[in-house]
Amino acid sequence: MSKPSNWPITEKAIRFIMPAATVAALVKHPLSSDLFPHAVGYYPSAHGHVMNRAVHDDWLFLYCVQGKATVAADGREYSVSKGDLVFLPNGLPHSYRASEKEPWTIYWVHFTGKKAANYVAHLSRLAHGPVLPIGLRQKLVADFIELVDIAAKNTDNNLHKFIYAANLLKQMICYLSLIKPRADSTSDTPFNLEQVHALMQQEIEGSINLDTLAAGCGMSKFYFAKRYKQVTGTSPIAHFINIKMARACRLIDIGDKSITETAYALGYLDTYYFSRIFKKVIGISPRQYRNLNKG
């Protein structure tokens, strides 16, 4: 199977390659044999990221959420920018290079499986070449974050977590069939709620401010806040906190982290403050939530 690039990992970057024994188990398991990821990652501001792959024997997605790059395939070069999904199918030699001035930030996944070709068959109808201009999608960013998180942080090599990752990837590919690609980058409206929410998802493990969100829409922060509330009925920071707490619930549901570790994973260094926010949004404390008999 194709290997990821050897780009030097930076502090916030993630590159995870599944152990051979795990891949062998996923090949055999009936819930993952059809399609499963075998390498995933996240490269923020990937300056100097270059890859030349003459032999490509799996499938690859690269989702650009910031910056720019160039992809070469089929004897042509394609420009990649924020909101583009690069799809490189099995058997297609290719190369790609991050922009020197504005290097791309990407989520990526290498995957394979006996029915991988069937899952991705519809994607070839959505694009002319390997670049799909789908725009920034809140759901897709959130799913990539979870895919990378569940695989790369599965330190005990729990097979059930990898099977979950395989089925999450299947769902992501099916979701792509529902997305209508943008005609061009100018078709985005000045206030693009989907793009705003996708930016929030990118920063879910840290913090964000009105200046950053407003700049993404080319607005002043005061007009942006007013416009956001007109559209959604709430403030942007309140929504950001809500999705962070939804993520906290998800981490508690599927993980074995302590409350302190969950808080840290979402950028809260003060566990007491995190618990207060969690209770304000969810209605009960994180510990009470963990002890619920759900369902």
For each residue, the residues with C-beta under 8 A, 3 or more apart:
1: 23 38 39 57 58 110 112
2: 53 55 56 57 58 60 110
3: 17 39
4: 15 17 39 41 108 110
5: 49 50 51
6:
7: 15 43 46 48 49 50 51
8: 48
9: 13 14 15
10: 13 43 44 45
11:
12: 42 44
13: 9 10 41 42 43 44 46
14: 9 40 41 42 148 152
15: 4 7 9 39 41 43
16: 39 40 41 148 151 152
17: 3 4 38 39
18: 22 23 26 37 38 39 151 162
19: 22 23 157
20: 23 24
21: 24 25 157
22: 18 19 25 26 157 159 162
23: 1 18 19 20 26 27 36 38
24: 20 21 27 28
25: 21 22 28 29 159 162
26: 18 22 23 29 32 33 36 38 159 162 163 166
27: 23 24 32 33 36
28: 24 25 33
29: 25 26 32 33 159 163
30: 33
31: 163 166 167
32: 26 27 29 35 36 113 162 163 166 167
33: 26 27 28 29 30 36 113 114
34: 113 114 115 116 119 170
35: 32 111 112 113 115 116 119 166 169 170 173
36: 23 26 27 32 33 111 112 113 162 163 165 166 169
37: 18 40 109 110 111 147 151 165 166 169
38: 1 17 18 23 26 58 110 111 112
39: 1 3 4 15 16 17 18 109 110
40: 14 16 37 107 108 109 110 147 148 151 152 165
41: 4 13 14 15 16 107 108 109 148 152
42: 12 13 14 106 107 108 144 145 148
43: 7 10 13 15 46 49 104 105 106 108
44: 10 12 13 66 105
45: 10 66 67 103 105
46: 7 13 43 49 67 98 103 104 105 106
47: 98 100 103
48: 7 8 98 103
49: 5 7 43 46 69 96 97 98 103 104
50: 5 7 95 96 97 98
51: 5 7 95 96 97
52: 95
53: 2 56 93 94 95
54: 93
55: 2 93
56: 2 53 60 88 90 91 92 93 94
57: 1 2 90 91
58: 1 2 38 90 110 111 112 116
59: 87 88 89 90 110 111 112 116 120
60: 2 56 86 87 88 108 109 110 111
61: 85 86 87 88 108 109 111
62: 80 85 86 88 96 106 107 108
63: 84 85 86 106 107 108 140 141 144
64: 67 68 69 80 81 82 83 84 85 86 104 105 106
65: 82 83 105 106 107 136 141 198 202
66: 44 45 82 104 105 202
67: 45 46 64 81 82 98 99 102 103 104 105
68: 64 79 80 81 82 98 99 101 102 103 104
69: 49 64 79 80 96 97 98 99 103 104 106
70: 77 78 79 80 96 97 99
71: 77 78 80 86 88 94 95 96 130 131
72: 76 77 78 94 95 96
73: 76 78 88 92 93 94 95 129 130
74: 92 129 130
75:
76: 72 73 129
77: 70 71 72
78: 70 71 72 73 129 130 131
79: 68 69 70 131
80: 62 64 68 69 70 71 84 86 96 104 131
81: 64 67 68 84 185
82: 64 65 66 67 68 136
83: 64 65 133 134 135 136 182 185 195
84: 63 64 80 81 131 132 133 134
85: 61 62 63 64 131 132 134 140 176
86: 60 61 62 63 64 71 80 96 130 131 132
87: 59 60 61 120 123 127 130 131 132
88: 56 59 60 61 62 71 73 92 94 130
89: 59 92 117 120 124
90: 56 57 58 59 112 116 117
91: 56 57
92: 56 73 74 88 89 130
93: 53 54 55 56 73
94: 53 56 71 72 73 88 130
95: 50 51 52 53 71 72 73
96: 49 50 51 62 69 70 71 72 80 86
97: 49 50 51 69 70
98: 46 47 48 49 50 67 68 69 103 104
99: 67 68 69 70 102 103 104
100: 47 103
101: 68
102: 67 68 99
103: 45 46 47 48 49 67 68 69 98 99 100
104: 43 46 49 64 66 67 68 69 80 98 99
105: 43 44 45 46 64 65 66 67
106: 42 43 46 62 63 64 65 69
107: 40 41 42 62 63 65 141 144 145 147 148
108: 4 40 41 42 43 60 61 62 63
109: 37 39 40 41 60 61 144 147 169
110: 1 2 4 37 38 39 40 58 59 60
111: 35 36 37 38 58 59 60 61 116 169
112: 1 35 36 38 58 59 90 116
113: 32 33 34 35 36 116 119 166
114: 33 34
115: 34 35 118 119
116: 34 35 58 59 90 111 112 113 119 120
117: 89 90 120 121
118: 115 121
119: 34 35 113 115 116 170 173 174
120: 59 87 89 116 117 123 124 173
121: 117 118 124
122: 125 126 176 177
123: 87 120 126 127 132 173 176 177
124: 89 120 121 127
125: 122
126: 122 123 132 176 177 179 181
127: 87 123 124 130 131 132 181
128:
129: 73 74 76 78
130: 71 73 74 78 86 87 88 92 94 127
131: 71 78 79 80 84 85 86 87 127
132: 84 85 86 87 123 126 127 176 181
133: 83 84 181 182 184 185
134: 83 84 85 137 140 176 179 181 182
135: 83 182 188 192 194 195
136: 65 82 83 141 192 194 195 198 199
137: 134 140 141 179 194 198
138: 141 142 194 197 198 200 201
139: 142 143 175
140: 63 85 134 137 143 144 172 175 176 198
141: 63 65 107 136 137 138 144 145 198 201 202
142: 138 139 145 146 201 204
143: 139 140 146 147 168 171 172 175
144: 42 63 107 109 140 141 147 148 172
145: 42 107 141 142 148 149 201 202 204
146: 142 143 149 150 168 250
147: 37 40 107 109 143 144 150 151 165 168 169 172
148: 14 16 40 41 42 107 144 145 151 152
149: 145 146 152 153
150: 146 147 153 154 161 164 165 168 254
151: 16 18 37 40 147 148 154 161 162 165
152: 14 16 40 41 148 149
153: 149 150
154: 150 151 157 158 161 162
155:
156:
157: 19 21 22 154 162
158: 154 161 162
159: 22 25 26 29 162 163
160: 163 164
161: 150 151 154 158 164 165 254
162: 18 22 25 26 32 36 151 154 157 158 159 165 166
163: 26 29 31 32 36 159 160 166 167
164: 150 160 161 167 168 254
165: 36 37 40 147 150 151 161 162 168 169
166: 26 31 32 35 36 37 113 162 163 169 170
167: 31 32 163 164 170 171
168: 143 146 147 150 164 165 171 172
169: 35 36 37 109 111 147 165 166 172 173
170: 34 35 119 166 167 173 174
171: 143 167 168 174 175
172: 140 143 144 147 168 169 175 176
173: 35 119 120 123 169 170 176 177
174: 119 170 171 177 178
175: 139 140 143 171 172 178 179
176: 85 122 123 126 132 134 140 172 173 179
177: 122 123 126 173 174
178: 174 175
179: 126 134 137 175 176
180:
181: 126 127 132 133 134
182: 83 133 134 135 185 187 188
183: 187
184: 133 187
185: 81 83 133 182 188
186:
187: 182 183 184
188: 135 182 185 192 195
189: 192
190: 217 218 219
191: 196 217 219 224 227 228 231
192: 135 136 188 189 195 196 217
193: 196 197 228 231 232
194: 135 136 137 138 197 198
195: 83 135 136 188 192 198 199 216 217
196: 191 192 193 199 200 213 216 217 228 236
197: 138 193 194 200 201 239 243
198: 65 136 137 138 140 141 194 195 201 202
199: 136 195 196 202 203 208 212 213 216
200: 138 196 197 203 204 208 213 236 239 240 243
201: 138 141 142 145 197 198 204 243
202: 65 66 141 145 198 199
203: 199 200 206 207 208 212 240
204: 142 145 200 201 243 244 247 266
205: 265 266 267
206: 203 267
207: 203 267
208: 199 200 203 212 213 237 240
209: 212 213
210: 213 214 221 224 225 236 237
211: 214 215 221
212: 199 203 208 209 215 216
213: 196 199 200 208 209 210 216 217 221 224 228 236
214: 210 211 217 219 220 221 223 224 225
215: 211 212 218
216: 195 196 199 212 213
217: 190 191 192 195 196 213 214 224
218: 190 215
219: 190 191 214 223 224 227
220: 214 223 224
221: 210 211 213 214 224 225
222: 225 226
223: 214 219 220 226 227
224: 191 210 213 214 217 219 220 221 227 228 236
225: 210 214 221 222 228 229 235 236
226: 222 223 229 230
227: 191 219 223 224 230 231
228: 191 193 196 213 224 225 231 232 235 236
229: 225 226 232 233 234 235
230: 226 227
231: 191 193 227 228
232: 193 228 229 239
233: 229
234: 229 238 239
235: 225 228 229 238 239
236: 196 200 210 213 224 225 228 239 240
237: 208 210 240 241
238: 234 235 241 242
239: 197 200 232 234 235 236 242 243
240: 200 203 208 236 237 243 244
241: 237 238 244 245 277 281
242: 238 239 245 246 281
243: 197 200 201 204 239 240 246 247
244: 204 240 241 247 248 266 267
245: 241 242 248 249 277 278 281 282
246: 242 243 249 250
247: 204 243 244 250 251 266
248: 244 245 251 252 262 263 266 274 278 286
249: 245 246 252 253 282 289
250: 146 246 247 253 254
251: 247 248 254 255 257 262 265 266
252: 248 249 255 257 262 286 289 290
253: 249 250 294
254: 150 161 164 250 251
255: 251 252 262
256:
257: 251 252 261 262 265
258: 261 262
259: 262 263 271 274 275 286 287 290
260: 263 264 271
261: 257 258 264 265
262: 248 251 252 255 257 258 259 265 266 274 286
263: 248 259 260 266 268 269 270 271 274 275
264: 260 261 267 268 269
265: 205 251 257 261 262
266: 204 205 244 247 248 251 262 263 274
267: 205 206 207 244 264
268: 263 264 271 273 274 277
269: 263 264
270: 263 273 274
271: 259 260 263 268 274 275
272: 275 276
273: 268 270 276 277
274: 248 259 262 263 266 268 270 271 277 278 286
275: 259 263 271 272 278 279 285 286 287
276: 272 273 279 280
277: 241 245 268 273 274 280 281
278: 245 248 274 275 281 282 285 286 289
279: 275 276 282 283 284 285 286
280: 276 277
281: 241 242 245 277 278
282: 245 249 278 279 289
283: 279
284: 279 288 289 292
285: 275 278 279 288 289
286: 248 252 259 262 274 275 278 279 289 290
287: 259 275 290 291
288: 284 285 291 292
289: 249 252 278 282 284 285 286 292
290: 252 259 286 287
291: 287 288
292: 284 288 289
293:
294: 253
295:
